[in-house]
Amino acid sequence: MLVLSRKSNEEIVLPRLGIVFKVLEIRGDKVRIGIAAPSDIPVYRQEVWERIQAEEAAATPHNGSHNGSAHGVHPVAAPAH
């Protein structure tokens, strides 16, 4: 993990992704961060992203057995003789 120190109104830039993080305000133990990103890059708070992932996992049917299909490999029936 890269750790950077920034003061209020300073930015961190990810130029290849077109993303800019800006420290908007520091008040006590809270930091307000502004994020400018292209519209095709979703940005979520961690707790929201975890909820989305849990909802998607719950909506995906599975029976607990592993047959390889999760990796794009599907079992093939043996030819009849």
N, C-alpha and C positions, 0 to 999 in steps of 0.2 A: 504494500500500500504506500503510495506517495503521500507524504504529509507536507502541507504548505501552510504558512502563516500569512494571513491577509488582514489588513485594517479595513475599517468601514470605507466603502466606495471603491475598493480595489477589486480587481477581477482575476479570474483564472480562465484561460482560453484553451479550447481543444480545436485548433484550426482545421484539422482534416475532417472533423465531424460537424463543424459549423456551430459549436456550442460554446457559450460564454456563461460562466458563473460569476455573479457579482455579490459581494457582501453589502447588503443594503443598510443593515443596522445591527448593532450589538447592544443588547440591553440585559445586564445581569448574566444569567446563564443561557440566554436565548440569542440565537443568531438568525437574522432574516436574510435569506439568500434568494436572489433573483436568478432565473435560468432562462437564457435565450437559446432556443434550439429550433432546427427545422421542424416543420409541422409533421413530417413523417417519422420523427423520432419521439416515441412516447416518453414522458417523464412522470414518475410516480414517487410519492413518499414510500418508504420501505414498508410500512404497515399496510398501505393500500395495495402495493404490489404482492405482498404475501397473501392477502385476502383474495385477490384476483387469481393467483396461482392455485389456492386451495379450492376455489369455486370451479376452476377449470378441471382440476383433478377429480373433484366429486362428480362432475358432469360427464367424465370420460368413463364409459363402461369397461370394466375389467373384472375378471373372476379370480385373480390372484395367481393363476398359473402362467408360466412363461413358455411361449411356444416360438419365440423369435420374431413374431410379427411386429413387435415394437421397434425393431431395427430394420424393418423393410424386408425381412426374410420370411417367406411363408412356406409352411410345410407342403410338400408335393406328394400326392398319393402314388403308391407303387403301381406300375403298369399291370393290368390284368393279364393272366396267362391263359 
